[in-house]
Amino acid sequence: MRRRAVLTLALVFIAGFAFLTYRALAEQGVTVAGLLSVFILLLLGIGIIGALRNPPR
């Protein structure tokens, strides 16, 4: 239960950063920093979702 809470909290933080990235891209347009941010968010999101779906044995 504790593991799931920590992973869910991490997912909430990633969603918050995704919202901030979206806002920055909407205001400034597509930049190299914005694309790098999206790439990093995708990597983190895939890792967290994978950890949520595949618990350790």
mmCIF file of the N, C-alpha and C atoms, coordinates in Angstrom:
data_MODEL
# 
_entry.id   MODEL 
# 
loop_
_atom_site.group_PDB 
_atom_site.id 
_atom_site.type_symbol 
_atom_site.label_atom_id 
_atom_site.label_alt_id 
_atom_site.label_comp_id 
_atom_site.label_asym_id 
_atom_site.label_entity_id 
_atom_site.label_seq_id 
_atom_site.pdbx_PDB_ins_code 
_atom_site.Cartn_x 
_atom_site.Cartn_y 
_atom_site.Cartn_z 
_atom_site.occupancy 
_atom_site.B_iso_or_equiv 
_atom_site.pdbx_formal_charge 
_atom_site.auth_seq_id 
_atom_site.auth_comp_id 
_atom_site.auth_asym_id 
_atom_site.auth_atom_id 
_atom_site.pdbx_PDB_model_num 
ATOM 1   N N  . MET A 1 1  ? 0.832  -1.193  0.000   1.00 0.00 ? 1  MET A N  1 
ATOM 2   C CA . MET A 1 1  ? 0.000  0.000   0.000   1.00 0.00 ? 1  MET A CA 1 
ATOM 3   C C  . MET A 1 1  ? 0.875  1.254   0.000   1.00 0.00 ? 1  MET A C  1 
ATOM 4   N N  . ARG A 1 2  ? 1.936  1.237   0.795   1.00 0.00 ? 2  ARG A N  1 
ATOM 5   C CA . ARG A 1 2  ? 2.812  2.401   0.892   1.00 0.00 ? 2  ARG A CA 1 
ATOM 6   C C  . ARG A 1 2  ? 3.532  2.659   -0.431  1.00 0.00 ? 2  ARG A C  1 
ATOM 7   N N  . ARG A 1 3  ? 3.938  1.575   -1.098  1.00 0.00 ? 3  ARG A N  1 
ATOM 8   C CA . ARG A 1 3  ? 4.606  1.690   -2.390  1.00 0.00 ? 3  ARG A CA 1 
ATOM 9   C C  . ARG A 1 3  ? 3.697  2.339   -3.419  1.00 0.00 ? 3  ARG A C  1 
ATOM 10  N N  . ARG A 1 4  ? 2.451  1.918   -3.448  1.00 0.00 ? 4  ARG A N  1 
ATOM 11  C CA . ARG A 1 4  ? 1.501  2.479   -4.396  1.00 0.00 ? 4  ARG A CA 1 
ATOM 12  C C  . ARG A 1 4  ? 1.260  3.960   -4.118  1.00 0.00 ? 4  ARG A C  1 
ATOM 13  N N  . ALA A 1 5  ? 1.228  4.345   -2.850  1.00 0.00 ? 5  ALA A N  1 
ATOM 14  C CA . ALA A 1 5  ? 1.021  5.754   -2.497  1.00 0.00 ? 5  ALA A CA 1 
ATOM 15  C C  . ALA A 1 5  ? 2.197  6.609   -2.979  1.00 0.00 ? 5  ALA A C  1 
ATOM 16  N N  . VAL A 1 6  ? 3.403  6.110   -2.797  1.00 0.00 ? 6  VAL A N  1 
ATOM 17  C CA . VAL A 1 6  ? 4.585  6.857   -3.239  1.00 0.00 ? 6  VAL A CA 1 
ATOM 18  C C  . VAL A 1 6  ? 4.601  6.977   -4.759  1.00 0.00 ? 6  VAL A C  1 
ATOM 19  N N  . LEU A 1 7  ? 4.306  5.894   -5.453  1.00 0.00 ? 7  LEU A N  1 
ATOM 20  C CA . LEU A 1 7  ? 4.298  5.933   -6.913  1.00 0.00 ? 7  LEU A CA 1 
ATOM 21  C C  . LEU A 1 7  ? 3.184  6.824   -7.447  1.00 0.00 ? 7  LEU A C  1 
ATOM 22  N N  . THR A 1 8  ? 2.032  6.818   -6.775  1.00 0.00 ? 8  THR A N  1 
ATOM 23  C CA . THR A 1 8  ? 0.933  7.687   -7.189  1.00 0.00 ? 8  THR A CA 1 
ATOM 24  C C  . THR A 1 8  ? 1.303  9.151   -6.969  1.00 0.00 ? 8  THR A C  1 
ATOM 25  N N  . LEU A 1 9  ? 1.947  9.447   -5.870  1.00 0.00 ? 9  LEU A N  1 
ATOM 26  C CA . LEU A 1 9  ? 2.397  10.808  -5.609  1.00 0.00 ? 9  LEU A CA 1 
ATOM 27  C C  . LEU A 1 9  ? 3.402  11.259  -6.674  1.00 0.00 ? 9  LEU A C  1 
ATOM 28  N N  . ALA A 1 10 ? 4.288  10.369  -7.076  1.00 0.00 ? 10 ALA A N  1 
ATOM 29  C CA . ALA A 1 10 ? 5.239  10.695  -8.138  1.00 0.00 ? 10 ALA A CA 1 
ATOM 30  C C  . ALA A 1 10 ? 4.512  10.969  -9.446  1.00 0.00 ? 10 ALA A C  1 
ATOM 31  N N  . LEU A 1 11 ? 3.478  10.200  -9.723  1.00 0.00 ? 11 LEU A N  1 
ATOM 32  C CA . LEU A 1 11 ? 2.688  10.416  -10.929 1.00 0.00 ? 11 LEU A CA 1 
ATOM 33  C C  . LEU A 1 11 ? 1.968  11.759  -10.883 1.00 0.00 ? 11 LEU A C  1 
ATOM 34  N N  . VAL A 1 12 ? 1.499  12.160  -9.708  1.00 0.00 ? 12 VAL A N  1 
ATOM 35  C CA . VAL A 1 12 ? 0.848  13.468  -9.559  1.00 0.00 ? 12 VAL A CA 1 
ATOM 36  C C  . VAL A 1 12 ? 1.853  14.589  -9.829  1.00 0.00 ? 12 VAL A C  1 
ATOM 37  N N  . PHE A 1 13 ? 3.084  14.458  -9.320  1.00 0.00 ? 13 PHE A N  1 
ATOM 38  C CA . PHE A 1 13 ? 4.109  15.459  -9.593  1.00 0.00 ? 13 PHE A CA 1 
ATOM 39  C C  . PHE A 1 13 ? 4.418  15.538  -11.083 1.00 0.00 ? 13 PHE A C  1 
ATOM 40  N N  . ILE A 1 14 ? 4.498  14.397  -11.738 1.00 0.00 ? 14 ILE A N  1 
ATOM 41  C CA . ILE A 1 14 ? 4.768  14.390  -13.174 1.00 0.00 ? 14 ILE A CA 1 
ATOM 42  C C  . ILE A 1 14 ? 3.629  15.072  -13.923 1.00 0.00 ? 14 ILE A C  1 
ATOM 43  N N  . ALA A 1 15 ? 2.393  14.822  -13.505 1.00 0.00 ? 15 ALA A N  1 
ATOM 44  C CA . ALA A 1 15 ? 1.255  15.489  -14.137 1.00 0.00 ? 15 ALA A CA 1 
ATOM 45  C C  . ALA A 1 15 ? 1.329  17.003  -13.926 1.00 0.00 ? 15 ALA A C  1 
ATOM 46  N N  . GLY A 1 16 ? 1.750  17.426  -12.755 1.00 0.00 ? 16 GLY A N  1 
ATOM 47  C CA . GLY A 1 16 ? 1.914  18.858  -12.502 1.00 0.00 ? 16 GLY A CA 1 
ATOM 48  C C  . GLY A 1 16 ? 2.981  19.472  -13.390 1.00 0.00 ? 16 GLY A C  1 
ATOM 49  N N  . PHE A 1 17 ? 4.112  18.781  -13.519 1.00 0.00 ? 17 PHE A N  1 
ATOM 50  C CA . PHE A 1 17 ? 5.168  19.274  -14.406 1.00 0.00 ? 17 PHE A CA 1 
ATOM 51  C C  . PHE A 1 17 ? 4.711  19.269  -15.868 1.00 0.00 ? 17 PHE A C  1 
ATOM 52  N N  . ALA A 1 18 ? 3.900  18.299  -16.239 1.00 0.00 ? 18 ALA A N  1 
ATOM 53  C CA . ALA A 1 18 ? 3.371  18.255  -17.602 1.00 0.00 ? 18 ALA A CA 1 
ATOM 54  C C  . ALA A 1 18 ? 2.470  19.464  -17.859 1.00 0.00 ? 18 ALA A C  1 
ATOM 55  N N  . PHE A 1 19 ? 1.662  19.833  -16.872 1.00 0.00 ? 19 PHE A N  1 
ATOM 56  C CA . PHE A 1 19 ? 0.807  21.010  -17.021 1.00 0.00 ? 19 PHE A CA 1 
ATOM 57  C C  . PHE A 1 19 ? 1.660  22.268  -17.181 1.00 0.00 ? 19 PHE A C  1 
ATOM 58  N N  . LEU A 1 20 ? 2.691  22.398  -16.359 1.00 0.00 ? 20 LEU A N  1 
ATOM 59  C CA . LEU A 1 20 ? 3.565  23.574  -16.462 1.00 0.00 ? 20 LEU A CA 1 
ATOM 60  C C  . LEU A 1 20 ? 4.304  23.610  -17.798 1.00 0.00 ? 20 LEU A C  1 
ATOM 61  N N  . THR A 1 21 ? 4.709  22.445  -18.287 1.00 0.00 ? 21 THR A N  1 
ATOM 62  C CA . THR A 1 21 ? 5.361  22.377  -19.593 1.00 0.00 ? 21 THR A CA 1 
ATOM 63  C C  . THR A 1 21 ? 4.398  22.779  -20.697 1.00 0.00 ? 21 THR A C  1 
ATOM 64  N N  . TYR A 1 22 ? 3.167  22.311  -20.602 1.00 0.00 ? 22 TYR A N  1 
ATOM 65  C CA . TYR A 1 22 ? 2.147  22.683  -21.585 1.00 0.00 ? 22 TYR A CA 1 
ATOM 66  C C  . TYR A 1 22 ? 1.938  24.195  -21.598 1.00 0.00 ? 22 TYR A C  1 
ATOM 67  N N  . ARG A 1 23 ? 1.847  24.786  -20.402 1.00 0.00 ? 23 ARG A N  1 
ATOM 68  C CA . ARG A 1 23 ? 1.662  26.237  -20.313 1.00 0.00 ? 23 ARG A CA 1 
ATOM 69  C C  . ARG A 1 23 ? 2.835  26.986  -20.941 1.00 0.00 ? 23 ARG A C  1 
ATOM 70  N N  . ALA A 1 24 ? 4.058  26.510  -20.676 1.00 0.00 ? 24 ALA A N  1 
ATOM 71  C CA . ALA A 1 24 ? 5.236  27.169  -21.239 1.00 0.00 ? 24 ALA A CA 1 
ATOM 72  C C  . ALA A 1 24 ? 5.248  27.043  -22.763 1.00 0.00 ? 24 ALA A C  1 
ATOM 73  N N  . LEU A 1 25 ? 4.886  25.872  -23.267 1.00 0.00 ? 25 LEU A N  1 
ATOM 74  C CA . LEU A 1 25 ? 4.845  25.684  -24.717 1.00 0.00 ? 25 LEU A CA 1 
ATOM 75  C C  . LEU A 1 25 ? 3.752  26.548  -25.351 1.00 0.00 ? 25 LEU A C  1 
ATOM 76  N N  . ALA A 1 26 ? 2.640  26.722  -24.658 1.00 0.00 ? 26 ALA A N  1 
ATOM 77  C CA . ALA A 1 26 ? 1.553  27.543  -25.188 1.00 0.00 ? 26 ALA A CA 1 
ATOM 78  C C  . ALA A 1 26 ? 1.949  29.023  -25.224 1.00 0.00 ? 26 ALA A C  1 
ATOM 79  N N  . GLU A 1 27 ? 2.688  29.467  -24.215 1.00 0.00 ? 27 GLU A N  1 
ATOM 80  C CA . GLU A 1 27 ? 3.066  30.876  -24.152 1.00 0.00 ? 27 GLU A CA 1 
ATOM 81  C C  . GLU A 1 27 ? 4.271  31.200  -25.030 1.00 0.00 ? 27 GLU A C  1 
ATOM 82  N N  . GLN A 1 28 ? 5.271  30.336  -25.047 1.00 0.00 ? 28 GLN A N  1 
ATOM 83  C CA . GLN A 1 28 ? 6.528  30.636  -25.734 1.00 0.00 ? 28 GLN A CA 1 
ATOM 84  C C  . GLN A 1 28 ? 6.658  29.961  -27.088 1.00 0.00 ? 28 GLN A C  1 
ATOM 85  N N  . GLY A 1 29 ? 5.794  29.031  -27.377 1.00 0.00 ? 29 GLY A N  1 
ATOM 86  C CA . GLY A 1 29 ? 5.927  28.263  -28.600 1.00 0.00 ? 29 GLY A CA 1 
ATOM 87  C C  . GLY A 1 29 ? 6.869  27.097  -28.391 1.00 0.00 ? 29 GLY A C  1 
ATOM 88  N N  . VAL A 1 30 ? 7.074  26.339  -29.434 1.00 0.00 ? 30 VAL A N  1 
ATOM 89  C CA . VAL A 1 30 ? 7.930  25.153  -29.344 1.00 0.00 ? 30 VAL A CA 1 
ATOM 90  C C  . VAL A 1 30 ? 9.387  25.590  -29.369 1.00 0.00 ? 30 VAL A C  1 
ATOM 91  N N  . THR A 1 31 ? 10.110 25.224  -28.326 1.00 0.00 ? 31 THR A N  1 
ATOM 92  C CA . THR A 1 31 ? 11.539 25.519  -28.225 1.00 0.00 ? 31 THR A CA 1 
ATOM 93  C C  . THR A 1 31 ? 12.291 24.218  -27.948 1.00 0.00 ? 31 THR A C  1 
ATOM 94  N N  . VAL A 1 32 ? 13.601 24.295  -28.030 1.00 0.00 ? 32 VAL A N  1 
ATOM 95  C CA . VAL A 1 32 ? 14.417 23.120  -27.738 1.00 0.00 ? 32 VAL A CA 1 
ATOM 96  C C  . VAL A 1 32 ? 14.225 22.708  -26.281 1.00 0.00 ? 32 VAL A C  1 
ATOM 97  N N  . ALA A 1 33 ? 14.197 23.688  -25.380 1.00 0.00 ? 33 ALA A N  1 
ATOM 98  C CA . ALA A 1 33 ? 13.997 23.385  -23.955 1.00 0.00 ? 33 ALA A CA 1 
ATOM 99  C C  . ALA A 1 33 ? 12.629 22.743  -23.723 1.00 0.00 ? 33 ALA A C  1 
ATOM 100 N N  . GLY A 1 34 ? 11.614 23.205  -24.425 1.00 0.00 ? 34 GLY A N  1 
ATOM 101 C CA . GLY A 1 34 ? 10.281 22.628  -24.288 1.00 0.00 ? 34 GLY A CA 1 
ATOM 102 C C  . GLY A 1 34 ? 10.236 21.187  -24.768 1.00 0.00 ? 34 GLY A C  1 
ATOM 103 N N  . LEU A 1 35 ? 10.876 20.924  -25.887 1.00 0.00 ? 35 LEU A N  1 
ATOM 104 C CA . LEU A 1 35 ? 10.909 19.551  -26.406 1.00 0.00 ? 35 LEU A CA 1 
ATOM 105 C C  . LEU A 1 35 ? 11.707 18.631  -25.494 1.00 0.00 ? 35 LEU A C  1 
ATOM 106 N N  . LEU A 1 36 ? 12.790 19.133  -24.930 1.00 0.00 ? 36 LEU A N  1 
ATOM 107 C CA . LEU A 1 36 ? 13.568 18.348  -23.979 1.00 0.00 ? 36 LEU A CA 1 
ATOM 108 C C  . LEU A 1 36 ? 12.745 18.044  -22.738 1.00 0.00 ? 36 LEU A C  1 
ATOM 109 N N  . SER A 1 37 ? 11.971 19.011  -22.294 1.00 0.00 ? 37 SER A N  1 
ATOM 110 C CA . SER A 1 37 ? 11.116 18.810  -21.128 1.00 0.00 ? 37 SER A CA 1 
ATOM 111 C C  . SER A 1 37 ? 10.062 17.741  -21.396 1.00 0.00 ? 37 SER A C  1 
ATOM 112 N N  . VAL A 1 38 ? 9.464  17.774  -22.562 1.00 0.00 ? 38 VAL A N  1 
ATOM 113 C CA . VAL A 1 38 ? 8.469  16.760  -22.928 1.00 0.00 ? 38 VAL A CA 1 
ATOM 114 C C  . VAL A 1 38 ? 9.111  15.378  -22.969 1.00 0.00 ? 38 VAL A C  1 
ATOM 115 N N  . PHE A 1 39 ? 10.300 15.287  -23.513 1.00 0.00 ? 39 PHE A N  1 
ATOM 116 C CA . PHE A 1 39 ? 11.013 14.006  -23.586 1.00 0.00 ? 39 PHE A CA 1 
ATOM 117 C C  . PHE A 1 39 ? 11.291 13.455  -22.188 1.00 0.00 ? 39 PHE A C  1 
ATOM 118 N N  . ILE A 1 40 ? 11.768 14.306  -21.299 1.00 0.00 ? 40 ILE A N  1 
ATOM 119 C CA . ILE A 1 40 ? 12.058 13.872  -19.926 1.00 0.00 ? 40 ILE A CA 1 
ATOM 120 C C  . ILE A 1 40 ? 10.783 13.450  -19.214 1.00 0.00 ? 40 ILE A C  1 
ATOM 121 N N  . LEU A 1 41 ? 9.701  14.185  -19.404 1.00 0.00 ? 41 LEU A N  1 
ATOM 122 C CA . LEU A 1 41 ? 8.428  13.815  -18.784 1.00 0.00 ? 41 LEU A CA 1 
ATOM 123 C C  . LEU A 1 41 ? 7.928  12.467  -19.295 1.00 0.00 ? 41 LEU A C  1 
ATOM 124 N N  . LEU A 1 42 ? 8.105  12.210  -20.576 1.00 0.00 ? 42 LEU A N  1 
ATOM 125 C CA . LEU A 1 42 ? 7.714  10.912  -21.130 1.00 0.00 ? 42 LEU A CA 1 
ATOM 126 C C  . LEU A 1 42 ? 8.529  9.772   -20.503 1.00 0.00 ? 42 LEU A C  1 
ATOM 127 N N  . LEU A 1 43 ? 9.827  9.979   -20.376 1.00 0.00 ? 43 LEU A N  1 
ATOM 128 C CA . LEU A 1 43 ? 10.670 8.950   -19.755 1.00 0.00 ? 43 LEU A CA 1 
ATOM 129 C C  . LEU A 1 43 ? 10.244 8.676   -18.319 1.00 0.00 ? 43 LEU A C  1 
ATOM 130 N N  . LEU A 1 44 ? 10.024 9.732   -17.549 1.00 0.00 ? 44 LEU A N  1 
ATOM 131 C CA . LEU A 1 44 ? 9.606  9.558   -16.161 1.00 0.00 ? 44 LEU A CA 1 
ATOM 132 C C  . LEU A 1 44 ? 8.222  8.915   -16.074 1.00 0.00 ? 44 LEU A C  1 
ATOM 133 N N  . GLY A 1 45 ? 7.303  9.371   -16.913 1.00 0.00 ? 45 GLY A N  1 
ATOM 134 C CA . GLY A 1 45 ? 5.945  8.829   -16.898 1.00 0.00 ? 45 GLY A CA 1 
ATOM 135 C C  . GLY A 1 45 ? 5.910  7.353   -17.243 1.00 0.00 ? 45 GLY A C  1 
ATOM 136 N N  . ILE A 1 46 ? 6.667  6.959   -18.243 1.00 0.00 ? 46 ILE A N  1 
ATOM 137 C CA . ILE A 1 46 ? 6.705  5.544   -18.634 1.00 0.00 ? 46 ILE A CA 1 
ATOM 138 C C  . ILE A 1 46 ? 7.275  4.704   -17.506 1.00 0.00 ? 46 ILE A C  1 
ATOM 139 N N  . GLY A 1 47 ? 8.313  5.202   -16.843 1.00 0.00 ? 47 GLY A N  1 
ATOM 140 C CA . GLY A 1 47 ? 8.906  4.462   -15.727 1.00 0.00 ? 47 GLY A CA 1 
ATOM 141 C C  . GLY A 1 47 ? 7.952  4.314   -14.562 1.00 0.00 ? 47 GLY A C  1 
ATOM 142 N N  . ILE A 1 48 ? 7.248  5.382   -14.201 1.00 0.00 ? 48 ILE A N  1 
ATOM 143 C CA . ILE A 1 48 ? 6.319  5.337   -13.069 1.00 0.00 ? 48 ILE A CA 1 
ATOM 144 C C  . ILE A 1 48 ? 5.131  4.436   -13.388 1.00 0.00 ? 48 ILE A C  1 
ATOM 145 N N  . ILE A 1 49 ? 4.585  4.559   -14.581 1.00 0.00 ? 49 ILE A N  1 
ATOM 146 C CA . ILE A 1 49 ? 3.440  3.720   -14.951 1.00 0.00 ? 49 ILE A CA 1 
ATOM 147 C C  . ILE A 1 49 ? 3.866  2.250   -15.008 1.00 0.00 ? 49 ILE A C  1 
ATOM 148 N N  . GLY A 1 50 ? 5.072  1.984   -15.509 1.00 0.00 ? 50 GLY A N  1 
ATOM 149 C CA . GLY A 1 50 ? 5.581  0.611   -15.520 1.00 0.00 ? 50 GLY A CA 1 
ATOM 150 C C  . GLY A 1 50 ? 5.742  0.058   -14.118 1.00 0.00 ? 50 GLY A C  1 
ATOM 151 N N  . ALA A 1 51 ? 6.203  0.890   -13.195 1.00 0.00 ? 51 ALA A N  1 
ATOM 152 C CA . ALA A 1 51 ? 6.369  0.449   -11.807 1.00 0.00 ? 51 ALA A CA 1 
ATOM 153 C C  . ALA A 1 51 ? 5.016  0.201   -11.146 1.00 0.00 ? 51 ALA A C  1 
ATOM 154 N N  . LEU A 1 52 ? 4.024  0.990   -11.495 1.00 0.00 ? 52 LEU A N  1 
ATOM 155 C CA . LEU A 1 52 ? 2.689  0.784   -10.928 1.00 0.00 ? 52 LEU A CA 1 
ATOM 156 C C  . LEU A 1 52 ? 2.047  -0.499  -11.447 1.00 0.00 ? 52 LEU A C  1 
ATOM 157 N N  . ARG A 1 53 ? 2.285  -0.809  -12.710 1.00 0.00 ? 53 ARG A N  1 
ATOM 158 C CA . ARG A 1 53 ? 1.631  -1.981  -13.307 1.00 0.00 ? 53 ARG A CA 1 
ATOM 159 C C  . ARG A 1 53 ? 2.353  -3.278  -13.007 1.00 0.00 ? 53 ARG A C  1 
ATOM 160 N N  . ASN A 1 54 ? 3.641  -3.227  -12.681 1.00 0.00 ? 54 ASN A N  1 
ATOM 161 C CA . ASN A 1 54 ? 4.428  -4.436  -12.459 1.00 0.00 ? 54 ASN A CA 1 
ATOM 162 C C  . ASN A 1 54 ? 5.077  -4.387  -11.077 1.00 0.00 ? 54 ASN A C  1 
ATOM 163 N N  . PRO A 1 55 ? 4.354  -4.752  -10.030 1.00 0.00 ? 55 PRO A N  1 
ATOM 164 C CA . PRO A 1 55 ? 4.949  -4.714  -8.683  1.00 0.00 ? 55 PRO A CA 1 
ATOM 165 C C  . PRO A 1 55 ? 6.019  -5.784  -8.529  1.00 0.00 ? 55 PRO A C  1 
ATOM 166 N N  . PRO A 1 56 ? 6.943  -5.579  -7.584  1.00 0.00 ? 56 PRO A N  1 
ATOM 167 C CA . PRO A 1 56 ? 7.985  -6.590  -7.379  1.00 0.00 ? 56 PRO A CA 1 
ATOM 168 C C  . PRO A 1 56 ? 7.395  -7.886  -6.805  1.00 0.00 ? 56 PRO A C  1 
ATOM 169 N N  . ARG A 1 57 ? 8.115  -8.954  -6.996  1.00 0.00 ? 57 ARG A N  1 
ATOM 170 C CA . ARG A 1 57 ? 7.631  -10.259 -6.529  1.00 0.00 ? 57 ARG A CA 1 
ATOM 171 C C  . ARG A 1 57 ? 7.875  -10.447 -5.062  1.00 0.00 ? 57 ARG A C  1 
# 
